[in-house]
Amino acid sequence: DLPVGKEYRFIVLGSDGPADNNWILGRGYGLVKIASTDSQKWGSADPISNSLTFDVFTDDEIGTPVRHYMGGTGALKHKTALGFTAGA
C-alpha cells in the first residue's frame, strides 16, 4: 500500500567513469510525496526493478524544489570548462 500523503526528503546519486575521471552527479529533493508505483519486474539477467513516481514540491526550508550536485575527479578535472573558478 502507498503511504498516502506521507512527505519525504529524497536524494538520487550516480557515479560513472574510472577513478581519474569519475563523475558523481546528484539531485536532492527537499519535499516529495509518492504519486504512484508500478509492479515489480523480475528477470533472469536484470535486477528486480520497481518504478516509483513522485510529486515534487518546493521545500520552505531550502526554498527550491530540487538542488543539483556535481563532484568527483571528473568535475575537478574539467572545472574550467564547466565555468568554475578556484575559491579564495
Secondary structure, DSSP 8 states (H G I E B T S, - for coil): ---TT--EEEEEEEEES-GGG-EEEEEEEEEEEEEEE---B--SSS--B--EEEEEE-BTTTTBSEEEEEESHHHHHTHHHHT-----
